[in-house]
Amino acid sequence: MENWVGLLLSLSRSVYLFPATVKQIGGTRWGFIDKDGKFILPPTYESAQDFQENGLAIVRVDEETGVINSDGYFIVKPKYDSIQGFSEGRSVVIDEQGFKVIDESGKVITGKVYSFIDDYREGRALSADTDKSSNYVYGFLNRWGKEVIPMEYVHADHFVDGKSLVKMKDYKYALINLTGKVLKEYRYPFVGAYGEGLLAFRKVTDGKVGYIDEQGKIIIEPQFSDGQPFNDGHAIVNTSDNLEANYGLIDRQGGYIIKPNYSSLLNLDEGRYAVGKAIDPKRPYLGSKYAIADSKGHILTGFLYNGVTNFQNGIASAYDDNFTFFIDKRGKRMEHLPKIDGSGTLTFEKNIIKGEINFRILYFDKKGQLVWKQNSVIPLSKQYAVTEHKYRPNKDYLVYYPQLKGVAQQAKINDLLKELSGIKEIPPHTQLESNYMGDFEVPFFQKQLLVLLIEGYDFPFGAAHGMPVRKYVHIDVKTGDIYQLKELFIQESPFVKLISDIIGEQIKDIEKYSYLFPDAYKGIEPDQPFFISDEGLNIFFTPYEIAPYAAGFPTFTIPFDQLNGIINTEGGFWKSFH
């Protein structure tokens, strides 16, 4: 009863609260503001998502995820690894056991744990278990968490208009209804992209794609390399067999509305499309410039935009090399609405405009006046502070970097922080080969020791993933000294061997560290990356060094009492924080 009372109380107010961030000692924290930019729920969360129409928001505390109402009351206490947004009154939660479904009171309604569950659509959730060969088999749950369609398909798609396309086995697909009844079978090597009564198919493996109707009759002969579902009587297709994509738009008879001459083609809803031309046709992976087209194939603008959101009520958000702004259905900028320096999106959120620009959240009123933005000064004490500065010389290069106020050797330290953050000469109007984003946090400040975390991510265009960068800087704000690992220990002490042995013992916990490469750990180096925290000395390794890329930066924490006898307790490093 208490849960439902809290939920009902939240419904009247939650739509008027918006997530906002504050940078502070200990890292960035999230809270919720009202339309005037005043914090109603203080910034105490590690992360926070928007309030949904049901008056609930997903937040993270102490590395666990929960759900609150707009009074800050936990409907679901933080205990899950992750929680997906609610759909049709249900949410999918994930913990160490696997996937489950909860209702809006937080009650788990699934009777077992699944290998995968997706959002609810049309009263069904696409789900999966593993068979005896460890392969996924798919089926569907109803809104009460019961298996209304058994886990028996090789593949399955979400329900659309009461129908789902499933793969039973090779060369055998079927369209089923909400009860699992087979409406029609199809004997082709590939069938997919169901929409508006048509399905993409291939007559032969690796052959061209065409479209059949629900009865299996060929409506459009195979002629495309790829075909997307029909929507509003149109489908996006690709005719190229190489990296130089040729996207176009067809009608239900296969006739071209937009000829296949474009590197990208996006459905923006409300009868509008974004057609893209490659920035460099010889290197299409560098991205596209977009124009706006209508559903009759008319190109309404020049190729002006780097990105465009879907239209909603006749308005979309777009950005170019310099600014983010709103456009109307003719592709014209709406002069009375905000135009923001940087790349990102603008959206109407009830009675406020939300901007997610250059990895920062901004809020504006409907007149375009700024209501709230994240703080750019992080006070450490009355004397010391960290200030945030932005460097964006190119559309593909963005760095937020720290500068210190009131500290000893301030100019020298600030120059070093710029260098470590990646502040360097970048050509402003040249297409770069990669996208770089840098930022920083203040994870620790105690007594006179400031620890800054400088992070970056370099993503080469066309690559499978980028490479993250992580650097910790330990600064004595009174002396201006920047400490290295060796300065924590007595000179000539065997700190390298001792720390290496301690980490080696931790790695023997096979269950906890099963992700490490076998026999990759060989000990630490004298200049091993590290950082100081409340928990002790933390030693970390870069991606691929001792573990796969997905493991990130494997980190090992050593309490200081395990290092008694070799710490230089009379040294400046130790005294700066202890």
Secondary structure in CASP SS format (residue, H / E / C, confidence):
PFRMAT SS
TARGET T0000
AUTHOR 0000-0000-0000
METHOD secondary structure of the structure
MODEL  1
M C 1.00
E H 1.00
N H 1.00
W H 1.00
V H 1.00
G H 1.00
L H 1.00
L H 1.00
L H 1.00
S H 1.00
L H 1.00
S C 1.00
R C 1.00
S H 1.00
V H 1.00
Y H 1.00
L C 1.00
F E 1.00
P E 1.00
A E 1.00
T E 1.00
V E 1.00
K E 1.00
Q E 1.00
I C 1.00
G C 1.00
G E 1.00
T E 1.00
R E 1.00
W E 1.00
G E 1.00
F E 1.00
I E 1.00
D C 1.00
K C 1.00
D C 1.00
G C 1.00
K C 1.00
F E 1.00
I E 1.00
L E 1.00
P E 1.00
P E 1.00
T E 1.00
Y E 1.00
E C 1.00
S E 1.00
A E 1.00
Q C 1.00
D C 1.00
F C 1.00
Q C 1.00
E C 1.00
N C 1.00
G C 1.00
L E 1.00
A E 1.00
I E 1.00
V E 1.00
R E 1.00
V E 1.00
D C 1.00
E C 1.00
E E 1.00
T E 1.00
G E 1.00
V E 1.00
I E 1.00
N E 1.00
S C 1.00
D C 1.00
G C 1.00
Y C 1.00
F E 1.00
I E 1.00
V E 1.00
K E 1.00
P E 1.00
K E 1.00
Y E 1.00
D C 1.00
S E 1.00
I E 1.00
Q C 1.00
G C 1.00
F C 1.00
S E 1.00
E C 1.00
G C 1.00
R E 1.00
S E 1.00
V E 1.00
V E 1.00
I E 1.00
D C 1.00
E C 1.00
Q C 1.00
G C 1.00
F E 1.00
K E 1.00
V E 1.00
I E 1.00
D E 1.00
E C 1.00
S C 1.00
G C 1.00
K C 1.00
V E 1.00
I C 1.00
T C 1.00
G C 1.00
K C 1.00
V C 1.00
Y E 1.00
S C 1.00
F E 1.00
I E 1.00
D E 1.00
D E 1.00
Y E 1.00
R E 1.00
E C 1.00
G C 1.00
R E 1.00
A E 1.00
L E 1.00
S E 1.00
A E 1.00
D E 1.00
T E 1.00
D C 1.00
K C 1.00
S C 1.00
S C 1.00
N C 1.00
Y E 1.00
V E 1.00
Y E 1.00
G E 1.00
F E 1.00
L E 1.00
N C 1.00
R C 1.00
W C 1.00
G C 1.00
K C 1.00
E E 1.00
V E 1.00
I E 1.00
P E 1.00
M E 1.00
E E 1.00
Y E 1.00
V C 1.00
H E 1.00
A E 1.00
D C 1.00
H C 1.00
F C 1.00
V E 1.00
D C 1.00
G C 1.00
K E 1.00
S E 1.00
L E 1.00
V E 1.00
K E 1.00
M E 1.00
K E 1.00
D C 1.00
Y C 1.00
K E 1.00
Y E 1.00
A E 1.00
L E 1.00
I E 1.00
N E 1.00
L C 1.00
T C 1.00
G C 1.00
K C 1.00
V E 1.00
L E 1.00
K E 1.00
E E 1.00
Y E 1.00
R C 1.00
Y C 1.00
P C 1.00
F E 1.00
V E 1.00
G E 1.00
A E 1.00
Y E 1.00
G E 1.00
E C 1.00
G C 1.00
L E 1.00
L E 1.00
A E 1.00
F E 1.00
R E 1.00
K C 1.00
V C 1.00
T C 1.00
D C 1.00
G C 1.00
K C 1.00
V E 1.00
G E 1.00
Y E 1.00
I E 1.00
D E 1.00
E C 1.00
Q C 1.00
G C 1.00
K C 1.00
I E 1.00
I E 1.00
I E 1.00
E E 1.00
P E 1.00
Q E 1.00
F E 1.00
S C 1.00
D E 1.00
G E 1.00
Q C 1.00
P C 1.00
F C 1.00
N E 1.00
D C 1.00
G C 1.00
H E 1.00
A E 1.00
I E 1.00
V E 1.00
N E 1.00
T C 1.00
S C 1.00
D C 1.00
N C 1.00
L C 1.00
E C 1.00
A C 1.00
N C 1.00
Y E 1.00
G E 1.00
L E 1.00
I E 1.00
D C 1.00
R C 1.00
Q C 1.00
G C 1.00
G C 1.00
Y E 1.00
I E 1.00
I E 1.00
K E 1.00
P E 1.00
N E 1.00
Y E 1.00
S C 1.00
S E 1.00
L E 1.00
L E 1.00
N E 1.00
L C 1.00
D C 1.00
E C 1.00
G C 1.00
R E 1.00
Y E 1.00
A E 1.00
V E 1.00
G E 1.00
K E 1.00
A E 1.00
I C 1.00
D C 1.00
P C 1.00
K C 1.00
R C 1.00
P H 1.00
Y H 1.00
L H 1.00
G C 1.00
S E 1.00
K E 1.00
Y E 1.00
A E 1.00
I E 1.00
A E 1.00
D E 1.00
S C 1.00
K C 1.00
G C 1.00
H C 1.00
I E 1.00
L C 1.00
T C 1.00
G C 1.00
F C 1.00
L C 1.00
Y E 1.00
N C 1.00
G E 1.00
V E 1.00
T C 1.00
N C 1.00
F C 1.00
Q E 1.00
N C 1.00
G C 1.00
I E 1.00
A E 1.00
S E 1.00
A E 1.00
Y E 1.00
D C 1.00
D C 1.00
N C 1.00
F E 1.00
T E 1.00
F E 1.00
F E 1.00
I E 1.00
D C 1.00
K C 1.00
R C 1.00
G C 1.00
K C 1.00
R E 1.00
M C 1.00
E C 1.00
H C 1.00
L C 1.00
P C 1.00
K E 1.00
I E 1.00
D E 1.00
G C 1.00
S C 1.00
G E 1.00
T E 1.00
L E 1.00
T E 1.00
F E 1.00
E E 1.00
K C 1.00
N C 1.00
I E 1.00
I E 1.00
K E 1.00
G E 1.00
E E 1.00
I E 1.00
N C 1.00
F C 1.00
R E 1.00
I E 1.00
L E 1.00
Y E 1.00
F E 1.00
D C 1.00
K C 1.00
K C 1.00
G C 1.00
Q C 1.00
L E 1.00
V E 1.00
W E 1.00
K E 1.00
Q C 1.00
N C 1.00
S C 1.00
V E 1.00
I E 1.00
P E 1.00
L C 1.00
S C 1.00
K C 1.00
Q C 1.00
Y C 1.00
A E 1.00
V E 1.00
T E 1.00
E E 1.00
H E 1.00
K E 1.00
Y E 1.00
R E 1.00
P E 1.00
N E 1.00
K C 1.00
D C 1.00
Y E 1.00
L E 1.00
V E 1.00
Y E 1.00
Y E 1.00
P E 1.00
Q E 1.00
L E 1.00
K E 1.00
G C 1.00
V C 1.00
A C 1.00
Q C 1.00
Q H 1.00
A H 1.00
K H 1.00
I H 1.00
N H 1.00
D H 1.00
L H 1.00
L H 1.00
K H 1.00
E H 1.00
L H 1.00
S H 1.00
G C 1.00
I C 1.00
K C 1.00
E C 1.00
I C 1.00
P C 1.00
P C 1.00
H C 1.00
T C 1.00
Q C 1.00
L C 1.00
E C 1.00
S E 1.00
N E 1.00
Y E 1.00
M E 1.00
G E 1.00
D E 1.00
F E 1.00
E E 1.00
V E 1.00
P E 1.00
F E 1.00
F E 1.00
Q E 1.00
K C 1.00
Q C 1.00
L E 1.00
L E 1.00
V E 1.00
L E 1.00
L E 1.00
I E 1.00
E E 1.00
G E 1.00
Y E 1.00
D E 1.00
F E 1.00
P E 1.00
F C 1.00
G C 1.00
A C 1.00
A C 1.00
H C 1.00
G C 1.00
M E 1.00
P E 1.00
V E 1.00
R E 1.00
K E 1.00
Y E 1.00
V E 1.00
H E 1.00
I E 1.00
D E 1.00
V C 1.00
K C 1.00
T C 1.00
G C 1.00
D C 1.00
I E 1.00
Y C 1.00
Q C 1.00
L H 1.00
K H 1.00
E H 1.00
L H 1.00
F E 1.00
I C 1.00
Q C 1.00
E C 1.00
S C 1.00
P C 1.00
F H 1.00
V H 1.00
K H 1.00
L H 1.00
I H 1.00
S H 1.00
D H 1.00
I H 1.00
I H 1.00
G H 1.00
E H 1.00
Q H 1.00
I H 1.00
K C 1.00
D C 1.00
I C 1.00
E C 1.00
K C 1.00
Y C 1.00
S C 1.00
Y C 1.00
L C 1.00
F C 1.00
P C 1.00
D C 1.00
A C 1.00
Y C 1.00
K C 1.00
G C 1.00
I C 1.00
E C 1.00
P C 1.00
D C 1.00
Q C 1.00
P C 1.00
F E 1.00
F E 1.00
I E 1.00
S E 1.00
D C 1.00
E C 1.00
G E 1.00
L E 1.00
N E 1.00
I E 1.00
F E 1.00
F C 1.00
T C 1.00
P C 1.00
Y C 1.00
E C 1.00
I C 1.00
A C 1.00
P C 1.00
Y H 1.00
A H 1.00
A H 1.00
G C 1.00
F C 1.00
P C 1.00
T E 1.00
F E 1.00
T E 1.00
I E 1.00
P C 1.00
F H 1.00
D H 1.00
Q H 1.00
L H 1.00
N C 1.00
G C 1.00
I C 1.00
I E 1.00
N C 1.00
T C 1.00
E C 1.00
G C 1.00
G H 1.00
F H 1.00
W H 1.00
K H 1.00
S H 1.00
F H 1.00
H C 1.00
END
